[in-house]
């Protein structure tokens, strides 16, 4: 017997309420299973009772469910803005399409913004006194290493 059929057998033995709890727990935080999670949450809210007389099969079409994205605080990112779910903010930040999916433009803008911030931080750190000191130390170590390597090579050729 395979693992899947073992799990299926165990799930089949659960009560409806227990099975709903398992489905809710297993689908939490899984974007591709949002619809299943919402249906299970709705059933759990109704006390676990499905609407009688409704035949459900793999061909049954579910109504379109729009899941609003959860917009968290930008955690101090430069230019980060907490937007309103489903509403595009100027500059492409926080732009979401149908179903709460970020648009390609907003993702590209966010990546470009983070890259620019990282690049600017690198430039600023190299201009700071501590950044210059680190670079000077690195250059001095490289020079010392090259000189030592040259001496080793020269001593090997002399033998």
C-alpha positions in Angstrom: 0.0 0.0 0.0 1.4 3.4 -0.9 1.8 6.4 1.5 -1.0 8.3 -0.3 -3.5 5.5 0.1 -2.5 5.2 3.8 -3.1 8.9 4.3 -6.4 8.7 2.3 -7.6 5.9 4.5 -6.8 7.8 7.6 -8.5 11.0 6.3 -11.6 8.9 5.3 -11.9 7.8 8.9 -12.1 11.3 10.3 -15.3 13.1 11.2 -16.4 16.0 9.0 -15.3 18.6 11.6 -11.9 16.9 12.0 -11.4 16.7 8.3 -12.3 20.4 7.9 -9.7 21.3 10.6 -7.1 19.3 8.7 -7.9 20.9 5.3 -7.8 24.4 6.9 -4.5 23.7 8.5 -3.0 22.1 5.4 -4.1 25.0 3.0 -3.1 27.9 5.2 -0.5 30.1 3.4 -0.7 28.2 0.1 -1.7 30.6 -2.6 -2.7 27.9 -5.1 -5.1 26.4 -2.6 -6.8 29.7 -1.6 -10.1 28.6 -3.1 -10.1 25.3 -1.2 -9.1 27.1 2.0 -12.0 29.6 1.6 -14.5 26.9 1.0 -13.3 24.9 4.0 -13.4 28.1 6.1 -16.9 28.8 4.9 -18.0 25.2 5.8 -16.4 25.5 9.2 -18.2 28.8 9.8 -21.5 27.1 8.9 -20.8 24.4 11.5 -19.4 21.9 8.9 -22.7 21.5 7.1 -22.6 21.7 3.3 -25.7 23.0 1.4 -27.9 19.9 0.8 -28.7 18.8 -2.7 -25.6 20.3 -4.3 -23.7 17.6 -6.2 -20.0 18.3 -6.3 -17.6 16.7 -8.8 -14.3 17.4 -10.4 -16.2 19.2 -13.2 -18.0 21.5 -10.9 -17.0 25.1 -11.5 -16.4 27.2 -8.5 -17.4 30.9 -8.5 -14.6 33.4 -8.9 -13.2 34.3 -5.5 -11.1 37.4 -5.2 -8.6 37.2 -2.4 -7.3 40.6 -1.4 -3.5 40.6 -0.8 -2.2 41.3 2.7 0.0 44.4 2.5 2.5 44.5 5.3 4.6 47.5 6.4 7.6 48.1 4.2 10.1 47.7 7.1 12.0 50.9 6.4 12.7 50.2 2.7 13.5 53.3 0.7 10.4 54.3 -1.2 8.3 51.6 0.4 4.7 52.4 0.7 1.9 50.5 2.3 -0.8 50.5 -0.4 -4.4 49.7 -0.4 -5.1 46.1 -1.7 -6.3 46.0 -5.3 -5.4 49.7 -5.9 -2.4 50.7 -8.0 -0.2 53.3 -6.3 1.7 55.8 -8.5 5.0 54.6 -9.7 3.9 51.0 -9.9 4.5 50.3 -6.2 1.8 48.1 -4.7 0.0 47.5 -8.0 -2.0 44.3 -7.9 -4.0 42.6 -10.6 -7.1 40.5 -10.3 -7.0 37.9 -7.5 -4.4 39.9 -5.6 -1.5 38.9 -7.9 1.2 41.6 -8.2 1.7 42.8 -11.7 5.0 42.2 -13.5 5.6 46.0 -13.6 5.3 46.3 -9.9 7.7 43.4 -9.3 10.2 44.8 -11.8 10.0 48.3 -10.1 10.5 46.8 -6.7 13.6 44.8 -7.8 15.1 47.8 -9.6 14.5 49.9 -6.5 16.2 47.4 -4.2 19.1 47.1 -6.7 19.5 50.8 -6.8 19.4 51.1 -3.0 22.1 48.4 -2.7 24.2 50.0 -5.3 23.9 53.4 -3.6 24.8 51.9 -0.2 27.9 50.4 -1.7 29.0 53.7 -3.2 28.3 55.6 0.1 30.2 53.0 2.2 33.3 53.3 -0.1 33.3 57.1 0.4 33.0 56.9 4.2 36.3 56.9 6.2 35.7 53.4 7.5 35.0 52.2 3.9 38.2 53.8 2.7 40.1 52.2 5.5 38.8 48.8 4.7 39.7 49.2 1.0 43.2 50.5 2.0 43.7 47.4 4.2 42.6 45.1 1.4 44.9 46.7 -1.0 47.8 46.5 1.4 47.2 42.8 2.1 46.9 42.1 -1.7 50.2 43.9 -2.3 51.9 42.0 0.6 50.5 38.7 -0.8 51.8 39.5 -4.3 55.3 40.4 -2.9 55.4 37.2 -0.9 54.3 35.1 -3.9 57.0 36.7 -6.0 59.7 35.9 -3.4 58.5 32.3 -3.2 58.6 32.0 -7.0 62.1 33.6 -7.1 63.4 31.3 -4.4 62.1 28.3 -6.4 63.8 29.4 -9.6 67.1 30.0 -7.8 67.2 26.4 -6.6 
